[in-house]
Amino acid sequence: MPRLAAASLAGTAIEFYDFFVYGTAAALVLGPLFFPTFSPLAGTLAAFATFGVGFVARPLGSVLFGHIGDRRGRRPVLVVSLLLTGASTVAVGCVPTYGSIGVAAPVLLLVLRFLQGLGLGGEWGGAVLLTAEHAPAGRRGLWSSFPQIGPAVGFLLANGVVLALSATLTEAQFTQWGWRVPFWAAGVLAVLGLWLRSSLPESPRFLEIEAPARVPLVEVVRSHWRLVLLTAGGLAVGYAIFYAVTTWSLAYATERLGVSRTVMLTCIMAAVVVKGALTPVAALLSDRYGRRPLCLAGCAAAALWMFPLVALLGTGEPLPMFLGFLGAMLAFVTMFAVIAAYLPELYEPRIRCTGAAVGYNLGGVLGGALTPLAATALAEHSGRVPWGVGAYLTGIALLSLGCFAMLPETRPETRPAARPAPAGTEAGAGGLAATD
């Protein structure tokens, strides 16, 4: 389990590094470089629109790679998705700007961002299932949380590279070529990830499947459409919080409040460090108290914290902004630390890779793709404190709270004297819980 968890963590960290480095570049430089004929606001919105395309592609990637994962195994998904995401990220760093090739530049950017999202849409399902399906029932929450630490590590790597470049290069150097370096570094990380994953064993739960689903997506849509929609709605607030903090606030504070890029990146990264460190703690709590209660608690905390978040951001001062980001990340981690165990437990093994990944990535469309765009538009007509953004995020939190309230609990009972359930027995929505 430690080797599997480490490989899953490393792989998701690398893939999310690729995804996050684009978000940071979109907030800082892509608007002027690829949409120079737009106004500053319109350029930022256009850059965030290309950022959102990656989220739109993620459910498609979950369908494509979910089919492979449910038909051919979880392990092949990890290799192909990593290759696709890594190659498209390196290519982004090589795209000429609008000044060199005109409108072809943003078109290429759009295509490559789509491919990034396609690869990441497959990555999560494969990495999570390979870990969850190897883990013992009583500690599935803990072991499954390691892939969920990967996004925090990937974010810190991406922003750490940008922060280092910002601190050592002039503004002109960073704008001219420095922003490309984090994208080129993705190639080295992809090679490392492939090496780590080359010897991973296939999931034992997949090997036990006697009759794989012929077309997993059809079964998911026909029999589990309500479950997919509820999980997507429940996860929307987590995506909205994360990208409001890590992407929108970065653009807002540097452009509207005059906060330096270095200060903002430092505040955000410090909050994400705490989030990453607390992920296994929240996951352990889910093994003890259940998945659903933690999801409900995280949504409720988010609903209460969104107005304080924008108020603290509006100060433009490092410590209040950090505290605002920290509170948001604590609400986020309470939910997302347990999702890697919760979603697989909701689906039976033969359609699990498709079902869990589609729900997870549809939540990204609802919360992640729209939030930077909506928040930027809402903040444009506000004062120093963007109250409209706080209202928007609170509304998403309440929506997610309602969705999680309608989902079942899945945490398996682990009483020592309990008789093992017969193979193939389903509990709740047909997930892992009852098969241990």
N, C-alpha and C positions, 0 to 999 in steps of 0.2 A: 504493500500500500504506500509506503513512503516514496518508492521509486515512481510509481504510477502518479501519485499526487504531484511530485516534483516535475515530472515531464508534462503533465497537464497544465500546471501553473506556468511553466516556462513557455509552453506553446501559446496559451491564451495571452500571456504578457506580450509576446512578440506580435501576435495578430492585432491586439488592441493598440500596441505602439503604432503600428501602421495606420490604424483608423484614427487615433487621437492626434497624431502629428498633423494630419490634414485639418482637423478642427482648429488647432492652434494657429496654423498658417492662414486659415480662412479668417480668423479673428484679427490677425495682425497685418498680413501683406497681400493676400490674394486679390482683394478688391481692387486696389490701385494698379496691380500688375496685369490682371487679366480682364478688368472691366474699367479701363481708364477714362472712357467717354461718359461714364455715369457720375452722378454726384457722389460725395462721400457716403451718404446714407444708402443710396441705391447700389453703390458698389459693394458695401457691406452686406446688404440684403441678397445681392446676386451671388456673392461668395458663400453665404450661408445656404442659399438654394442649392448650389453644387454640393455643399456639405450634406444637405438633406437627401440628395439622390442616393447616397450610400445607405441610408436607412430604408429607402424604398426598395433597394436591391436586396436587402438582407432577408426578407421573407421569401423572395424568389430563390435565394441561395439555400435557405432552410428546406425548401421543397426539393430542389435539385439534389443537395447533399443528403437530405433526410431520406430520399428514395434510395440512394446508395447505401446509407447507413443501415436502413431496415432490410435491404435486399442482400447486400454484400458484406456488411460488417461495419463496426464503428471505426476500426483502425484505418481503413483506406481514406475515410473522410478527412482524417487529421492531416494526412500527407498532401492530398490534392488541394485542400482549402488553404493550407499554408503556402504552397507554391504559388497559387493564384493571387493571394493577397500580397505576398512579398514582391512578386514581379510587377504588379500594377503600381505598388507604392514606389518602387525604384523608378518606374517610368514617369510618375508624376514629377519627380525631381529633375527629369530631363526635358520636360515640355517647354518649348520656347514661349516667351510672354506675348501678349497682344501686340506690343511694339515691333516684334520680329515677324510674326506670321498672321497677324490680324485675327479675324473671328475664328480661325481654326484652333487658336490657343484655348479659349474657353470650351470649345467643343471637345477637344482632346481631354481636357481636364474633367469634363462631365463623364466621358466614357470610362476613363480610368477610375474615377470615384465610384462609378457603378460596379466595376469589376472588383474593387476593394470590398464593397458591401456584399457582393455575391459570395466572395470567399469567406468573409467573417460570418455571414449567415449560416454557413455550414460548420464553421469551426466550433461554435459554442456547443451545439448538440453532440458532436463527436467527442469533444474533450470531457464534457460533463458526464455523458453516459458511460464512457470507458471507466471513469473513476467511480461513479455511483453504483454501477453494476458489479464492481469488484468489492465494494465496501461492505463490511458487516452491518446488519440492520441497526444495531444500537449506536453505531458511530457513523452512519451514512451522512448525517448532516455535517459532521466535522470533516470527513474526508472529501465530501463533495464541495466543500467551501474553498478548497485550494484553487480550483480553476477560477473561482470568483475573486480570488486575490489577484489573479493575473491582470485584470483591467486596471487595478490601481498601480501595479508595477509598470505596466505598459504606459500608463499616463505619466508616471514619474519619469520614466526613461525619455519619453517624447519631450516633455516640458523641461526636463533637466538639460537635454541637448540644446533646446532653443534658448534656455536661460544662459547657458554657458556661452553660446554664440552671441547673444545679446550683450553680454558683459565684456566680451573680448573684441567684437567687431564694431566698427562705426555704423551709424544708421545706413549710410550709403552702401557699405559692404554687405550688410545684412540683407538689404533690399535687392542688391544686384545678384548675389550668389549665395550668401550665407543661409538663407531659408531653404535652399535645396539640400544641404548637407544631411539633415535628419532623414530625408526621404532616401538618399543614397545609402545611409547606414542600415536601412531595412534589409538590404541584400545580405549583409553579413549576419544579421539576426536570423533571417530565414534559413540560411545554411546551418546555423547552430540549432535551430528548432528541428530541422529535418534529422540531424544527427541524434538528437535526444529522443525522437519518436521512432527511430528506425527499429528498435528492438522491443517495442511495447507488445504485450500479449493481447489477443482479441478478448472481448468481453465474454465471460462465461454465460451470461444470460442470453446473449445473441446465439452462442453455439448450441444452446438448449432449444431454440426455436425449431420446431419440426416443419412448420408450413409458413414461411415468410409471406407477408402481404404482397399480393401481386402489384397493386398500385396503392401504396400507403396513403397518399394524399386523399384518394377517393374514400377510403375507409374513415379517415379522420374527419373529412367534411360531412360524410353521411351520418356517422355515429357520434362524433364528439365536437360538432361545430359550436355548441354552447360553451363547452369547456375551453375551447380555443379562444373564443371571444372574451370570456370572463378572465382568463389569465392575461390576455393582452391588455384589457382594461385595467386589471390590477397592477400590472407592471408599468403602465404608462407614467405614473407619478415618479417612479425611480429614475427613469430616463429623463423626465422633465427636470427633476432636481439636479441630476448630475450635469446635464448640458447647460442648464441655466448658470450653474456655478463655474464650470470649467471653460465654457465657450462664450456664452452671451455676456456674462459679467466681465470677462477679459476685454471684449470689444467695448462694452459700455464704459467701463472705468477709464480705459486708456483714451478713448475718443471724447467722451462727454465730461468726465471729471478731471482729466489731466493727470491721472495717476500713472506713474512710470510702469513700463512693461515688466521690469525686474521685480518691483514691489508686488504687482498683481500675481505674477507667476509664483513668487515665493509664498504668498498668502494661500493661494489655491493648493499648491503642492503640499504645504504643511497640513492642511485639512485632509487631503487625500491620503497622506501617510497614516494619520490616525484612523481613517476609514479602513485602510488595508490591514492595519494591525488588529483591529477589532472584529474583522470578518470571522475568524475561527471562533471567537468568543460567542458571537451571536449564533453561529451555527451549532455550537455545543448546547446553547440554551434551547435550540429547536429540537435537539435530540432528547432533551429532558421534558420540555413543556409543549412541544408541538410546533409544526410549521405555520399553521394558520394564525395562532395568536400573535406571533412575532410580526407577521405581515400586517395584521390589523393595527398593532401598536405602532409600526413604522409609518403607516398611512395617517394615523391620527396625529402623530408627532409632526409629520410634514404639514398637515393642515393648520396646525397651531403655529408653526415656525415661519411660514412664508412671508408674512408681513414684517416680522422682526428682521428677516433676512434682507429684504430690500431697504429697510430703514438703516441697518448697519452698513450696507453697501453704499448708501447715499452719503455717508460721512466722508468717504474717500480716505479714511485713516486706516493704517495697516492693522492695528489690533482689533478695532470693531469689525472690520471686514473679515478678518480671520475667524472671529467668533461667530459671525453670521454663517460663513462657509462651514465651520465645524458643526454647528447645530444641524445644518442641512445634511451633511454627510453622515451624521449619527442616525438621523431618520432614515436615510437611504440604506445604510448598511444593515439596519435592523430587518429590512425587507429582503434585500438582495443577497445577503449572506446565506439565506435558507432556500433560495429559489432553485439552486442546483440540485438539491435533494427533493424539493417539493414537486417541481414540474415532472420529472421522470416518474415519481410515484403515482401521478394522476393517470398515467397511460399504461396499457398493457405492452409487453416487450415487442411484439411484432410491428407496432406502429409508433413506438416511443420516440425514435429519433426524429421522425417527421412531426408528430404532434407537439412534443415539448419545444422543439426549435421554432416551429411556426408561431406558436403562442408567444414565445419569448421575443421573437423578432418583429411581430406585429405590434407588440408593446413599444418597440423602438420607433416604429413609424408614428404612432400616436403621440408619444412623449418626446422622443429625441429629435425627429426630423422637423417638427413644427415649432418647438420651443424657441430656438434661436431666432427664427423668423418672426414669430408672434411677439416675443419679448422685445426685439429691436423695434418693431412697428409701434408697440404700445408705449415704449419708453420715449419715443421721439416727441410725443406731445405732452410729456409729463415734466414736472419740475426736477429738482435735484434727486428727489426720492421717487422712483418709478412705482407708484402704488398700483397702477394697472397691472404690472407684472406680478406683484404679490397676489392680486385677486385671481389672475389667470392660473397661477401655480396652486393656489388654494382650491380652486374649482377642480383641477385635475386630481388633487389629493383626495377630495371627497368622492369623486367618481371611482377612484381606485379602491377606496375604503368600502364602497358599496359592492364592488365586484368581488373582493376577497371575502366579504361577509357571506356571499352566495356559494363559495367554494367549500368542499369538504376538507376535513382533516385527514392526513395520510400517514402520520408518524406511526411506524410499526411498534407493536407491543413487544417488549423484550424480556418478559418474565422468564427466569431460568427454567421453571418447570413446565412452561407452555409446550404443548405438542406441536411440532412443525406442521404448517399447512401443506396439504397435498400440492404437488407440482401443478402449476397452471391455475391455481385458485386466484381469483381476483377479489380485491377489496376496494370499496369506494368506487372510483371510476376505472378500476382495472389496472392498478399500478403495482409498483415494486413492493409496497408495504406488506401485502399478505403472502408474498411468495418466499419469505425468509423463514 
